[in-house]
Amino acid sequence: MPKSPIGGMYESSVNPVLELAARILGDERPPVPPSLRFTLDFESEVWGTLARLWFRTRGCRHTHRGGCAMCDYWISSEVNPSEMIASVREGLSKLEAPPSTLLLNTSGSFLDSWEVPDVARREILKAIREARPAAVTFETRADTVTEDKVAECVAILSPARTAVELGVESTDDWILRFCVNKRMRGHDLRHAVNIIVGRGAIAVANVLVGLPFLSAGEQVADSVGSISDSFGMGFGHCVLLPVNTKQFTIINWMEERGLYARPPLWALVDVLCRTDPSLFPRIDIAWHRPQPDYHPSYVSRYRGPETCALCFERVAGLFDEWRGSREREALLNRITSLRCECRERWDEARRAAHTDLRTRVIQAYKRITDELLGDGVWDRVTAPFTAMMPEHRIRGTAQ
């Protein structure tokens, strides 16, 4: 049984159980080697080309502390600003023509000065402007959004449109704390969105389908509610992403022990069927197919949503059409008309009865504590923490 580094850091955390578990699992990650400076890939769009450019940083600040239950966007040694700038310039030099959209990725948050120093961010933005994309999108945590940083991004990138993606995951504060281990709350999101929109950028909400500890029905209901909440907060667009299982994460550990099951593509169908169709033009789909993993030291690749071998290509192919479709409601009708035994099994799982959510979470915490966190952690950490966990029910689920 491993010794657990319990200390004040975990005692003061938003969720000491998940934070410690994520830290123990994440400590096994091999760092990105300095030789992997950037990655660049492309996706054809109806209106042009989407270019995705990632550059090496030391990683998300939150993941160095423990991180979210499902996330792993890699870690590395500290990268100095000149290296970051040179990496982005080299990546941009590979563009044969200005893309319609440039999606700029780091291993965490572009606006976090701890990860991307201010001088690096400014020079990177200038280099992107020289590449002349029509639109630029980057992701950052809500707590990194400030008036000055967003205004600076918009000003430097102009005339390109600036979009800022926030990892909403769920708008349910209980889920964010007890199922995800995310410090963000609803008021943090609203504050960040007000800044982004107020400074002339587009706010994009990344909403997940398939969060851990939830039943299949709760996963669908939470995603539906989170989409509605996000638009109510002022987000201009929403990206719906089924959870992909990644090595060195809590959900990977849980999946290996039968405590978690990735949502199938049918979960996306159910979420969209319960969403207001008038919102469809502002909802995009991503991660519905296997994602590339460029890390040279990772043995296990990302595991994405599935159906079965008989219907996967039919379902995934229709979702491929979603991004460029102007008739998304009709497209959804085509998807829902598909029939397969794996969909029937999913429908049974979605309708299945379960014990209350709090009880299920505590039972899973017990397994995590006993098998991963070490001797004495239940009495010192998990039991006191779960004792203050309130009862909770997901909106849109049966009493």
C-alpha positions in Angstrom: 0.0 0.0 0.0 1.5 3.4 -1.0 2.4 6.0 1.6 0.2 9.1 1.2 1.7 12.6 1.2 -1.2 14.0 3.2 -0.5 17.5 4.5 -1.9 21.0 4.6 -2.0 21.2 0.9 -4.7 18.5 0.7 -6.5 19.5 3.9 -7.2 22.9 2.4 -8.2 21.6 -1.1 -11.6 21.7 -2.7 -11.6 17.9 -2.8 -8.7 16.2 -0.9 -9.7 12.7 -2.0 -9.7 13.3 -5.8 -6.8 15.8 -5.6 -4.5 13.3 -3.9 -5.6 10.5 -6.2 -5.0 12.6 -9.3 -1.6 13.6 -7.9 -0.5 10.0 -7.2 -1.6 8.9 -10.7 -0.3 12.0 -12.4 3.1 11.6 -10.9 3.6 8.6 -13.1 3.3 10.7 -16.3 6.5 10.9 -18.4 7.1 14.5 -19.3 7.0 15.9 -22.8 10.6 15.8 -24.2 12.0 19.2 -25.3 12.3 17.7 -28.8 8.5 17.8 -29.1 8.2 21.6 -29.5 4.9 21.7 -31.3 2.3 19.7 -33.1 0.2 20.8 -36.1 -2.7 19.1 -37.8 -5.6 20.2 -40.0 -9.3 19.5 -40.5 -11.2 20.5 -43.6 -14.2 22.7 -43.0 -17.0 23.7 -45.3 -15.8 27.3 -45.0 -12.0 26.6 -45.1 -9.4 24.9 -43.0 -9.2 24.5 -39.2 -5.5 24.4 -38.1 -4.7 23.1 -34.6 -1.4 24.2 -33.2 -0.1 23.0 -29.9 3.2 24.2 -28.3 5.1 22.9 -25.3 4.6 24.5 -21.9 5.3 23.1 -18.4 1.6 22.1 -18.2 -1.6 23.2 -16.5 -1.1 24.8 -13.1 -4.0 22.8 -11.7 -2.7 19.5 -12.9 0.6 20.1 -11.0 -1.4 20.2 -7.8 -3.6 17.2 -8.7 -5.9 18.2 -11.5 -9.3 17.2 -12.8 -10.5 13.6 -12.7 -10.6 13.2 -16.5 -7.8 15.5 -17.7 -4.3 15.0 -18.9 -2.9 17.5 -21.4 0.7 16.5 -20.5 3.4 18.1 -18.4 6.9 19.1 -19.2 9.9 20.9 -17.7 9.7 24.6 -17.5 9.9 26.3 -21.0 11.4 29.7 -21.3 9.5 32.4 -23.3 11.9 32.5 -26.2 11.5 28.7 -26.7 7.7 29.1 -26.8 7.8 31.9 -29.3 10.2 30.0 -31.5 8.0 26.9 -31.4 4.9 28.7 -32.4 6.7 30.6 -35.2 8.0 27.3 -36.5 4.6 25.7 -36.4 3.0 28.7 -38.2 5.7 28.5 -40.9 4.2 25.1 -41.9 0.9 26.7 -42.9 0.6 26.7 -46.7 -2.2 29.4 -46.5 -4.0 31.4 -43.9 -6.5 29.0 -42.1 -10.1 29.9 -41.6 -9.6 29.1 -37.9 -6.5 28.7 -35.9 -7.0 26.7 -32.7 -4.1 27.4 -30.4 -3.5 24.8 -27.7 -1.2 24.6 -24.7 -1.1 22.0 -22.0 -3.4 24.1 -19.9 -4.4 27.7 -20.1 -3.1 30.3 -22.6 -3.9 33.2 -20.3 -2.2 31.8 -17.3 1.0 33.7 -16.9 2.4 30.9 -14.7 2.3 28.6 -17.8 2.7 31.1 -20.6 4.6 34.2 -19.4 3.2 37.6 -20.5 6.1 38.3 -22.9 5.6 35.0 -24.6 1.9 35.4 -25.0 2.3 38.8 -26.6 4.9 37.7 -29.1 2.9 34.6 -29.9 -0.2 36.7 -30.6 1.8 38.9 -32.9 3.2 35.9 -34.8 -0.4 34.6 -35.2 -1.6 37.9 -36.6 1.1 37.8 -39.2 -0.2 34.3 -40.3 -3.5 36.1 -41.1 -6.1 33.5 -39.9 -9.7 34.6 -40.1 -10.4 33.5 -36.5 -8.3 32.5 -33.5 -9.5 30.3 -30.7 -7.6 29.4 -27.5 -8.6 27.7 -24.2 -8.0 29.0 -20.7 -9.4 28.5 -17.2 -12.0 30.9 -16.0 -9.7 32.1 -13.1 -7.1 33.3 -15.6 -9.4 35.6 -17.5 -8.8 39.3 -16.8 -9.9 42.5 -18.5 -6.4 43.5 -19.5 -5.4 40.1 -21.0 -8.6 39.6 -23.1 -8.4 43.2 -24.3 -4.8 42.7 -25.3 -5.6 39.5 -27.2 -8.4 41.1 -29.1 -6.3 44.2 -30.0 -3.3 42.3 -31.2 -5.2 39.7 -33.2 -7.5 42.1 -34.9 -8.9 41.9 -37.6 -9.1 38.2 -36.8 -12.0 37.2 -34.6 -11.0 36.1 -31.1 -12.8 33.2 -29.3 -12.0 32.1 -25.8 -12.9 28.6 -24.8 -13.6 27.9 -21.1 -13.6 24.3 -19.7 -17.1 24.4 -18.2 -17.4 20.6 -18.0 -20.6 21.0 -15.9 -22.5 24.0 -14.5 -23.4 22.0 -11.4 -21.2 23.1 -8.5 -21.7 19.9 -6.6 -20.5 17.8 -9.6 -17.5 20.1 -10.2 -16.4 19.6 -6.6 -17.2 16.0 -5.8 -17.0 14.4 -9.2 -14.5 16.5 -11.2 -12.2 18.2 -8.6 -12.5 21.6 -10.2 -12.2 24.7 -8.2 -14.3 26.8 -10.6 -17.9 27.6 -9.6 -20.8 29.2 -11.5 -20.0 32.7 -10.3 -16.5 32.3 -11.7 -17.8 31.4 -15.1 -20.2 34.3 -15.2 -17.5 36.7 -14.3 -15.2 35.4 -17.0 -17.9 35.4 -19.6 -18.8 39.0 -18.8 -15.1 40.0 -19.3 -14.7 38.0 -22.6 -17.9 39.3 -24.2 -17.4 42.8 -22.8 -14.0 43.0 -24.5 -15.3 42.0 -27.9 -14.3 38.3 -27.9 -16.6 35.3 -28.3 -17.0 33.0 -25.2 -17.2 29.3 -26.0 -18.3 26.7 -23.4 -16.7 23.3 -23.5 -19.3 20.9 -22.0 -18.5 17.3 -21.3 -20.7 14.2 -21.6 -19.8 11.3 -19.4 -18.5 12.7 -16.1 -17.4 10.1 -13.6 -19.5 8.9 -10.6 -22.7 9.7 -12.4 -25.2 7.2 -13.8 -25.8 7.1 -17.6 -29.1 9.0 -17.1 -27.4 11.6 -14.9 -24.7 12.1 -17.4 -27.2 13.0 -20.1 -29.3 15.2 -17.8 -26.3 17.1 -16.5 -25.0 17.9 -20.0 -28.4 19.1 -21.1 -28.7 21.4 -18.1 -25.1 22.6 -18.6 -25.7 23.6 -22.2 -28.8 25.6 -21.3 -27.0 27.2 -18.4 -24.0 28.1 -20.5 -26.1 30.0 -23.0 -28.0 31.7 -20.2 -24.6 33.0 -18.8 -23.8 34.6 -22.1 -21.7 32.1 -23.9 -21.9 32.6 -27.7 -21.1 29.0 -28.6 -20.9 25.6 -27.0 -18.7 22.6 -27.8 -20.1 19.2 -26.7 -17.4 16.7 -26.0 -17.8 13.0 -24.9 -15.2 12.1 -22.3 -12.1 10.4 -23.6 -10.3 8.1 -21.2 -6.6 9.1 -20.8 -3.8 7.3 -19.2 -2.7 8.6 -15.7 -6.1 9.9 -14.8 -8.7 9.0 -12.2 -11.3 7.9 -14.8 -8.7 5.6 -16.4 -8.0 4.0 -13.0 -11.8 3.7 -12.4 -12.5 2.2 -15.8 -9.8 -0.4 -15.3 -11.7 -1.5 -12.2 -15.2 -1.4 -13.5 -16.1 1.8 -11.7 -16.5 3.9 -14.8 -17.8 3.4 -18.4 -17.1 5.8 -21.2 -20.3 7.1 -22.8 -21.2 5.8 -26.3 -22.0 8.1 -29.2 -25.6 7.4 -28.3 -25.1 9.6 -25.3 -24.4 12.6 -27.6 -27.6 11.7 -29.5 -29.7 11.7 -26.2 -28.2 15.1 -25.1 -29.0 16.7 -28.4 -32.5 15.2 -28.5 -33.2 16.9 -25.1 -31.7 20.3 -26.2 -33.7 23.2 -27.6 -33.2 22.9 -31.5 -33.0 26.6 -31.8 -29.5 26.4 -30.1 -28.2 23.9 -32.6 -26.5 26.5 -34.9 -24.3 27.4 -31.9 -23.5 23.9 -30.7 -20.5 22.0 -32.2 -19.4 18.4 -31.6 -15.8 17.3 -31.0 -13.9 14.3 -29.8 -16.5 11.9 -31.2 -13.7 10.0 -33.0 -10.4 8.8 -31.7 -8.0 11.6 -31.1 -4.3 11.7 -32.1 -1.8 11.4 -29.3 1.6 12.7 -30.2 3.3 12.1 -26.9 6.2 9.7 -27.7 6.4 8.1 -24.3 2.7 7.3 -23.7 1.9 3.6 -24.2 -1.9 3.8 -23.9 -3.7 6.0 -26.4 -6.8 8.0 -25.7 -10.0 5.9 -25.7 -13.0 7.7 -27.0 -16.7 7.0 -27.3 -17.9 3.9 -29.1 -21.0 2.2 -30.3 -20.2 -1.1 -31.8 -18.4 -2.3 -34.9 -21.6 -2.6 -36.8 -22.8 1.0 -36.4 -19.8 3.2 -35.3 -19.0 4.5 -38.8 -22.6 5.3 -39.6 -23.1 7.2 -36.3 -19.7 8.9 -36.3 -20.1 9.8 -40.0 -23.3 11.6 -39.4 -21.6 13.6 -36.5 -18.8 14.4 -38.9 -21.5 16.2 -41.0 -22.7 18.3 -38.0 -20.0 21.0 -38.1 -20.8 22.0 -41.7 -24.5 21.3 -41.7 -27.1 24.1 -41.9 -29.9 21.6 -41.3 -28.8 20.2 -37.9 -32.3 19.3 -36.7 -32.9 17.2 -39.8 -29.4 15.7 -39.4 -30.2 14.7 -35.8 -33.4 13.0 -37.1 -31.3 10.9 -39.4 -29.0 9.9 -36.5 -32.0 9.0 -34.2 -33.5 6.9 -36.9 -30.5 4.5 -36.7 -31.2 1.3 -34.9 -28.7 -1.1 -33.3 -28.5 -3.6 -30.4 -25.8 -1.5 -28.8 -28.2 1.5 -28.7 -30.8 -0.7 -27.0 -28.2 -1.6 -24.3 -27.4 2.0 -23.8 -31.1 2.9 -23.5 -31.4 0.2 -20.8 -28.4 1.6 -18.9 -29.7 5.2 -19.2 -33.1 4.1 -17.7 -31.6 1.9 -14.9 -32.4 2.7 -11.3 -29.5 3.4 -9.0 -28.8 4.2 -5.3 -28.6 7.9 -4.5 -25.7 9.9 -5.9 -24.1 10.7 -2.6 -24.0 7.0 -1.6 -22.5 6.0 -4.9 -19.8 8.7 -4.7 -18.8 7.7 -1.2 -18.6 4.0 -2.2 -16.3 4.9 -5.0 -14.2 7.1 -2.7 -13.8 4.1 -0.4 -12.4 2.0 -3.3 -10.1 4.8 -4.3 -8.9 5.4 -0.7 -8.3 1.7 0.1 -6.6 0.8 -3.2 -4.8 3.9 -4.1 -4.3 6.5 -1.4 -2.7 4.4 1.4 -3.1 3.4 5.0 -4.9 5.7 7.4 -6.3 8.0 4.7 -9.9 7.0 5.2 -9.9 7.9 8.8 -7.9 11.1 8.5 -9.2 12.5 5.2 -11.9 10.7 3.3 -14.3 10.0 6.2 -14.3 13.6 7.5 -14.6 15.0 4.0 -17.5 12.8 3.0 -19.3 13.4 6.3 -19.8 17.0 5.1 -20.9 16.0 1.6 -24.5 17.1 1.1 -27.2 15.0 -0.6 -27.6 15.9 -4.3 -29.9 15.2 -7.2 -29.1 16.0 -10.9 -31.7 18.3 -12.5 -33.8 16.5 -15.0 -33.6 13.1 -13.3 -36.4 11.2 -11.5 -36.9 11.8 -7.8 
